[in-house]
Amino acid sequence: MTTSNAPASALSERSPARLAEIRAELDGLDRQLLELASSRARLVAEVAAFKRAEGRPIYDRERERRIVQRAEEIALEVGLDRGTARALMNVLVDASHRLQEAALREPSAAAEPRHVAIVGGRGQMGIVLGRWLSERGHRVTAIDQGDADDVVSSADIVMIAVPMAQVRAVVTGLAGRLRPDALLCDVNSLKREVCEAMASAHTGEVLGLHPMFGPSVSSIRRQKVVVCPVRPGPIGAGLQAELGRMGAELIEAAPDAHDQMMAVIQVLVHFSTIARGDALRRVGIPIEESLRFTSPIYRLELSFIGRLFTQNPDLYAEITMQNPHSAPVRSAFVDAVNALDRTVTSGDRGAFRDAFRGAGAFFAGFGPDAMRLSDLLIETLVKEP
């Protein structure tokens, strides 16, 4: 027979009965958490009712940042780690988006139903946009280039969703065919040339739109759409408000300013991604073999590279070749690569540190966000098989 020197009180604290008590208490707390979440959802539904009545957008980035920041501050006060608090609030905020999206899906007095003709509406992006607008109660007609003159001439909104190589010809073909009070808009990733063409072809409202996402997204909620007002009017304002009610985040920019920004966001990123993909091909190590040794960062980078090469090369040719601000951005990338190569080849650690710290100073303000976002991605990635 064995004995223990531990006090009886300590033994009772670790007894099966005490474990059952703890679990029962946890179950009660779990119920309280869910009841509180349900109460929060009821308040969110009231917020959605206000937004629906007033035509307000679902998404408010600054409000969400304040919610998460406040949760992290409270977590420190109550002894909870910030990561758990942030994760809980992100789940609740995402749930509130879904609730508001459902509440705002039905047309409201703030959204006047429109007839939308989408030129290129049978393409991937045209199909997605047409479906979302239809769900909001608008009548959507998908047409091909040069088809259905009566549809174009009767539509409230004519939206161009064709490849950039075809857009000028499509716009030219629409000249004189639209109602004078109709809105002419497009969804291309370059804006200056197409906005100028639309303004020349149509005397009514003209609006440039650039959805900053592809047709594979399941929802427009929390997605960014750049808006370039060329000739504003009530229909364009209504379309922008409708996109906001659908959950999009709208960013206004002049057409040329948009194209300058896209030279960095699209040209630089895609150009460097294509170059890295081709470099991997030239090195010749099979992707599957490298994945056996991969770190989370490498796997994440490789995912973005591989994702690009599953898509249409003509799209990326247009993005990198047609942007009028492409050349200086590409030159900066090539110069940076060559300078880094010379530094590494020379073995000059001082020059390497200087270059590294110089870039680090440029990223200093974004550093904390970069660590937080990349940590979230890595944590998700390592859970994948």
GIKAFEN-V365161 format. One record per residue. RES is the residue in one small letter. PHI is phi in whole degrees, 0 to 359 (none if undefined). PSI is psi in degrees with one decimal (none if undefined). OMEGA is omega in whole degrees, -180 to 180 (NA if undefined). Layout:
RES/PHI/PSI/OMEGA ; RES/PHI/PSI/OMEGA
//
This chain:
m/none/133.4/-179 ; t/257/151.8/179 ; t/234/163.1/180 ; s/236/142.0/177 ; n/274/-3.6/-178 ; a/291/143.3/178 ; p/299/153.3/-179 ; a/298/-36.7/-179 ; s/296/-37.6/179 ; a/292/-38.7/179 ; l/296/-41.3/-178 ; s/294/-31.8/179 ; e/292/-21.8/180 ; r/251/18.3/-177 ; s/279/159.4/176 ; p/304/-35.0/180 ; a/295/-41.1/179 ; r/294/-38.2/178 ; l/299/-41.9/179 ; a/297/-38.8/178 ; e/298/-43.9/-180 ; i/299/-45.2/-179 ; r/295/-37.9/177 ; a/296/-39.1/178 ; e/294/-41.3/177 ; l/298/-42.4/179 ; d/300/-39.8/179 ; g/294/-41.4/178 ; l/296/-39.1/177 ; d/300/-41.4/179 ; r/296/-42.2/179 ; q/299/-41.4/178 ; l/300/-44.9/-179 ; l/291/-36.9/177 ; e/296/-40.8/177 ; l/296/-40.6/178 ; a/297/-38.3/178 ; s/294/-40.5/177 ; s/297/-39.5/178 ; r/296/-39.7/180 ; a/297/-36.5/179 ; r/295/-38.6/177 ; l/292/-38.1/177 ; v/299/-38.1/178 ; a/297/-35.6/176 ; e/293/-40.4/176 ; v/300/-43.5/180 ; a/299/-36.7/179 ; a/296/-41.7/176 ; f/299/-46.8/-178 ; k/297/-39.2/-179 ; r/295/-42.2/-178 ; a/291/-35.2/-175 ; e/261/-1.6/179 ; g/71/29.0/-179 ; r/277/153.4/178 ; p/287/156.6/177 ; i/289/-46.6/-165 ; y/271/130.3/177 ; d/224/94.6/-174 ; r/301/-44.2/-177 ; e/294/-40.5/178 ; r/299/-42.4/-180 ; e/293/-39.2/177 ; r/299/-41.1/180 ; r/294/-38.4/179 ; i/298/-47.7/-178 ; v/292/-41.5/179 ; q/298/-42.9/179 ; r/297/-39.5/179 ; a/297/-39.8/179 ; e/294/-37.7/178 ; e/293/-42.4/179 ; i/295/-37.1/180 ; a/302/-41.5/178 ; l/296/-35.2/-179 ; e/290/-35.2/-174 ; v/260/2.6/176 ; g/84/26.3/177 ; l/251/141.5/-180 ; d/290/148.0/-173 ; r/296/-35.1/-179 ; g/298/-41.8/178 ; t/295/-43.5/179 ; a/298/-43.9/-180 ; r/297/-43.1/-179 ; a/296/-42.8/179 ; l/298/-45.2/-178 ; m/292/-36.3/178 ; n/297/-39.0/177 ; v/296/-44.4/-179 ; l/293/-40.1/179 ; v/295/-41.9/179 ; d/296/-38.6/177 ; a/296/-38.3/179 ; s/294/-34.9/176 ; h/300/-45.8/-178 ; r/296/-40.4/178 ; l/296/-45.0/-179 ; q/292/-38.6/179 ; e/299/-42.7/179 ; a/295/-40.4/-178 ; a/291/-33.6/-177 ; l/269/-3.2/-177 ; r/294/-35.5/179 ; e/287/139.7/179 ; p/302/145.6/179 ; s/237/176.6/178 ; a/297/-23.3/-179 ; a/284/-15.2/-176 ; a/243/102.5/178 ; e/283/125.0/180 ; p/300/135.9/-179 ; r/235/157.1/171 ; h/266/116.3/-177 ; v/248/119.7/174 ; a/259/120.6/-179 ; i/254/109.5/176 ; v/282/117.3/-170 ; g/91/20.5/-176 ; g/290/-7.7/176 ; r/263/-0.7/172 ; g/281/172.2/-174 ; q/300/-51.0/-179 ; m/292/-38.6/178 ; g/299/-39.5/179 ; i/295/-45.2/-178 ; v/297/-49.8/-179 ; l/296/-40.6/178 ; g/298/-40.9/179 ; r/296/-45.2/-180 ; w/297/-42.1/180 ; l/292/-37.1/177 ; s/298/-41.0/179 ; e/298/-23.5/179 ; r/271/4.3/175 ; g/96/6.2/179 ; h/272/150.8/177 ; r/269/116.4/-174 ; v/248/131.5/176 ; t/238/121.7/178 ; a/269/127.0/-180 ; i/227/159.8/176 ; d/263/166.1/-180 ; q/302/128.9/176 ; g/83/-1.8/-177 ; d/264/159.8/166 ; a/55/66.3/177 ; d/302/-38.2/-178 ; d/293/-33.2/179 ; v/293/-48.3/-179 ; v/299/-41.6/-176 ; s/286/-15.2/-178 ; s/252/-9.0/-174 ; a/285/147.4/173 ; d/285/-37.5/-178 ; i/231/127.8/172 ; v/248/115.5/-176 ; m/250/129.2/-179 ; i/261/118.7/-179 ; a/230/51.9/179 ; v/249/163.1/177 ; p/303/152.2/-175 ; m/300/-31.2/-180 ; a/295/-22.9/-177 ; q/258/-9.2/-167 ; v/294/-39.8/-179 ; r/296/-42.8/179 ; a/297/-39.3/179 ; v/295/-45.9/-180 ; v/298/-44.4/179 ; t/300/-40.0/180 ; g/292/-18.7/-180 ; l/273/-10.8/-176 ; a/305/126.8/177 ; g/80/-1.3/-176 ; r/260/-15.7/-177 ; l/271/154.9/171 ; r/299/142.0/-179 ; p/301/-29.1/-178 ; d/263/8.4/-178 ; a/280/162.7/174 ; l/259/129.3/172 ; l/252/124.5/-179 ; c/217/167.9/179 ; d/220/169.8/180 ; v/230/32.6/-179 ; n/279/164.6/-177 ; s/269/-0.9/169 ; l/237/145.2/-167 ; k/239/-36.8/-170 ; r/300/-51.7/-176 ; e/295/-45.3/-177 ; v/290/-36.1/178 ; c/294/-39.6/176 ; e/297/-41.6/-180 ; a/295/-42.2/-180 ; m/294/-39.8/180 ; a/295/-32.7/178 ; s/284/-32.0/-175 ; a/274/-21.9/-173 ; h/225/134.0/-178 ; t/271/-10.3/-179 ; g/270/-152.2/-178 ; e/293/140.9/179 ; v/224/133.1/-177 ; l/216/128.7/174 ; g/265/132.9/178 ; l/234/141.8/174 ; h/225/97.2/174 ; p/293/122.3/-177 ; m/272/50.1/180 ; f/200/165.5/179 ; g/260/175.1/-177 ; p/288/-5.3/-179 ; s/277/-8.4/-179 ; v/291/148.6/-178 ; s/273/-18.4/-177 ; s/206/153.6/175 ; i/277/-7.4/-178 ; r/301/127.3/179 ; r/70/9.0/177 ; q/270/147.0/-179 ; k/270/139.6/174 ; v/230/120.7/177 ; v/277/134.2/-178 ; v/243/126.2/178 ; c/242/93.4/179 ; p/290/121.5/179 ; v/256/-51.6/175 ; r/224/87.4/-172 ; p/294/159.8/178 ; g/187/-179.8/-174 ; p/294/-35.1/-179 ; i/290/-42.0/177 ; g/296/-41.3/178 ; a/297/-38.6/178 ; g/294/-38.1/178 ; l/294/-41.1/178 ; q/297/-43.2/178 ; a/298/-38.3/179 ; e/296/-42.5/177 ; l/299/-39.1/177 ; g/295/-40.7/178 ; r/293/-26.8/177 ; m/283/-9.2/176 ; g/110/1.5/-179 ; a/285/152.2/172 ; e/260/116.9/-175 ; l/265/134.1/179 ; i/234/118.9/-178 ; e/270/138.7/179 ; a/205/151.6/171 ; a/289/150.9/-176 ; p/306/-45.7/-178 ; d/289/-36.8/176 ; a/297/-38.4/175 ; h/301/-47.6/-177 ; d/294/-35.7/176 ; q/297/-42.7/180 ; m/292/-36.9/179 ; m/292/-23.5/176 ; a/297/-31.7/177 ; v/274/-51.3/-173 ; i/292/-36.9/-177 ; q/255/-56.4/-174 ; v/299/-53.6/-177 ; l/299/-45.2/-178 ; v/294/-48.7/-178 ; h/291/-39.0/180 ; f/299/-47.0/-180 ; s/291/-34.8/179 ; t/293/-43.9/178 ; i/297/-41.3/179 ; a/296/-42.3/179 ; r/294/-39.9/177 ; g/298/-42.0/179 ; d/291/-34.5/177 ; a/297/-41.4/177 ; l/298/-39.7/177 ; r/298/-41.2/-179 ; r/292/-36.5/178 ; v/296/-39.5/170 ; g/92/1.7/177 ; i/282/125.1/-177 ; p/302/143.2/-180 ; i/303/-44.9/-177 ; e/299/-36.6/180 ; e/291/-41.3/-179 ; s/293/-31.8/-179 ; l/294/-22.6/177 ; r/296/-27.1/-176 ; f/252/4.3/-166 ; t/292/145.8/166 ; s/270/163.6/178 ; p/303/-39.0/-180 ; i/297/-44.9/-179 ; y/296/-41.4/-179 ; r/295/-38.6/178 ; l/296/-47.4/178 ; e/299/-43.1/-179 ; l/296/-32.7/178 ; s/296/-41.9/179 ; f/292/-38.4/178 ; i/294/-48.6/-179 ; g/297/-35.7/179 ; r/300/-43.6/-178 ; l/299/-41.2/-174 ; f/282/1.1/172 ; t/270/-2.0/-172 ; q/251/-177.2/-173 ; n/285/119.4/-179 ; p/296/-29.3/-180 ; d/296/-34.5/178 ; l/299/-45.3/-177 ; y/284/-27.5/173 ; a/296/-43.3/179 ; e/296/-43.6/-178 ; i/298/-45.1/-175 ; t/277/-27.8/-175 ; m/264/-29.7/-172 ; q/265/-15.9/179 ; n/292/123.4/-177 ; p/294/-14.2/180 ; h/255/16.6/-175 ; s/289/-44.1/-170 ; a/302/-50.9/-179 ; p/296/-31.8/179 ; v/290/-43.9/178 ; r/296/-38.2/178 ; s/296/-40.3/178 ; a/299/-39.7/179 ; f/294/-47.0/-180 ; v/298/-42.4/179 ; d/297/-40.8/-180 ; a/295/-42.5/179 ; v/296/-45.2/-179 ; n/296/-41.1/179 ; a/296/-42.6/179 ; l/295/-40.0/179 ; d/297/-42.2/179 ; r/295/-39.7/-180 ; t/295/-45.1/-180 ; v/293/-41.6/180 ; t/298/-39.1/-179 ; s/284/-17.9/-178 ; g/73/20.6/-177 ; d/277/94.8/-178 ; r/293/-32.8/178 ; g/298/-46.3/178 ; a/296/-37.1/179 ; f/297/-46.6/179 ; r/299/-42.7/-179 ; d/299/-45.6/180 ; a/295/-42.3/-179 ; f/297/-46.6/-179 ; r/291/-33.1/177 ; g/297/-45.7/177 ; a/293/-36.5/178 ; g/298/-39.1/177 ; a/296/-36.8/178 ; f/297/-36.5/-177 ; f/268/2.8/-171 ; a/305/-45.0/-178 ; g/294/-28.4/-178 ; f/268/-11.5/-174 ; g/309/-52.0/-179 ; p/300/-42.8/178 ; d/296/-39.5/180 ; a/298/-42.8/179 ; m/296/-44.8/-178 ; r/296/-47.8/-178 ; l/293/-42.9/-179 ; s/292/-34.8/176 ; d/298/-41.3/178 ; l/299/-43.6/180 ; l/296/-43.2/-179 ; i/295/-42.6/179 ; e/299/-38.7/177 ; t/291/-40.8/-176 ; l/294/-41.3/-176 ; v/292/-14.7/176 ; k/279/-15.0/179 ; e/285/146.6/-180 ; p/290/none/NA
//
